[in-house]
Amino acid sequence: MHEYSITESILSLALEKASAASASQIKRINLVVGELSGVVSECVQFYFDVISKDTIAGGAELAFEVRPTKLQCRKCQTVFTPQNSEWSCPDCHEAGIEIVSGRECYMESIEVE
Amino acid sequence: MSVKVITVGEDILGANDEKARANKSRLDKYGILTINIMSSPGAGKTSLILSTIKHLRKKTRIAVIEGDVASSVDADKVNELGIPVIQINTAGGCHLDANMVEKALNDLPLKDTDLLFIENVGNLICPNAFALGEDRRVMIASLPEGDDKPHKYPAMFADTDVILLNKIDLQPYLDFNTDAFKKVVTGLNPDVTIFPVSCKTGTGMAAWFAWLESTVKNKKKK
């Protein structure tokens, strides 16, 4: 059900931007989501097709660019991708890390006619 | 007709964030400390709220918003204590959002409230993505869930201000490694405050009450 509210937000933001540009049809919505954002793209497209049907976004394709999880060591600044449960720095083995990528959840652009 | 690209560059949940900011400024006006309580189902959110009410009610005016997929079981328990409570049923939704909280605020006696608990839907995946207008985020992690949860749900643990490590009375029966848990959590979130507690026996609760009382007082001063 998480995806349903995300999808509603995607549709309303896209419609708002399309209407501001006086567009008559939304063809494609380009989204950026991180691995950690918990967004399941197939679910979002499914819900989107249902709720956008009677709008100018009906039939639009949702394109997801998925950003991988990247962590940065707070001590030596090394940026790395976590392997399974190993979340400490591969270089200096510090446990202090920051999530620098993987939590994205934004709309990059829309393609309209 | 030619296709035109319109750059958006906005957070998908931007509208929710905006509504959460409006909730926050409304609550700020009354000096209400608002706590968003999150955990997996069964970790002890309602137990924590009930025992905190019993301890603080003489000095602090408390109100509660209960979020659940269905039922009013939790709200009924709070109501029995004579505390103002609003039950939100999300009808399948796995988190509360700022819009639901805005409506609940309309039915609470804000003028007569110092401390508002918002009990989120039990879930470790997404409630942290939906700001509600809270001052602080408090997570409950309980020993039976296992010490590996911060690895599985890192965003939840990275975003919280306080973690109550609940059910420590069960330690003799479980393999939960508290040091390993704390190492991962403080690695992800160096500013977090962790209180090991048992809502059932009361062990460790004094530190949580003291933190809460001083945080309520600081909010009033502003």
Contacts between the chains, C-beta under 8 A, distances in Angstrom:
chain1	res1	chain2	res2	distance
A	1	B	90	7.7
A	1	B	92	5.0
A	1	B	93	4.9
A	1	B	94	4.9
A	2	B	94	5.1
A	2	B	95	6.7
A	2	B	125	6.6
A	2	B	126	4.5
A	4	B	93	7.5
A	5	B	93	6.7
A	5	B	95	7.7
A	5	B	97	6.5
A	5	B	130	7.9
A	6	B	12	6.1
A	6	B	13	7.5
A	9	B	12	5.0
A	9	B	13	5.8
A	9	B	14	7.9
A	9	B	15	6.2
A	9	B	16	7.1
A	10	B	12	5.7
A	12	B	15	6.9
A	13	B	8	7.0
A	13	B	10	6.4
A	13	B	12	6.6
A	13	B	14	7.1
A	13	B	15	7.2
A	14	B	8	7.9
A	17	B	6	5.6
A	17	B	8	5.5
A	18	B	6	7.3
A	21	B	4	7.3
A	21	B	6	5.3
A	23	B	4	7.2
A	23	B	6	7.6
A	24	B	1	7.8
A	27	B	3	5.8
A	31	B	12	7.2
A	36	B	154	6.4
A	36	B	155	5.1
A	37	B	129	7.1
A	37	B	155	7.9
A	38	B	125	4.8
A	38	B	126	5.3
A	38	B	129	7.4
A	38	B	155	7.8
A	74	B	190	7.3
A	85	B	148	6.5
A	85	B	151	4.7
A	87	B	151	6.4
A	87	B	154	7.6
A	87	B	184	6.3
A	87	B	187	6.8
A	87	B	188	7.5
A	88	B	187	6.9
A	94	B	187	7.6
A	95	B	183	5.1
A	95	B	184	6.7
A	95	B	186	7.4
A	95	B	187	3.4
A	96	B	186	7.7
A	96	B	187	5.1
A	96	B	190	6.3
A	97	B	187	5.5
A	97	B	188	6.5
A	98	B	188	7.9
A	99	B	154	6.5
A	99	B	155	7.2
A	99	B	158	5.9
A	99	B	188	7.3
A	103	B	155	6.0
A	105	B	11	6.5
A	105	B	12	5.1
A	105	B	13	6.6
A	105	B	129	7.0
A	106	B	8	7.9
A	106	B	9	6.9
A	106	B	10	6.2
A	106	B	11	4.9
A	106	B	12	5.9
A	107	B	8	4.4
A	107	B	9	7.5
A	107	B	10	5.8
A	107	B	12	5.9
A	108	B	7	7.4
A	108	B	8	6.4
A	108	B	9	6.4
A	109	B	5	5.3
A	109	B	6	6.0
A	109	B	7	5.0
A	109	B	8	5.5
A	109	B	9	7.7
A	110	B	5	7.5
A	110	B	6	5.1
A	110	B	8	6.1
A	111	B	3	5.1
A	111	B	4	7.2
A	111	B	5	5.3
A	111	B	6	7.7
A	112	B	3	7.0
A	112	B	4	5.5
A	112	B	6	6.1
A	113	B	1	4.4
A	113	B	2	7.3
A	113	B	3	5.9
A	113	B	4	7.3
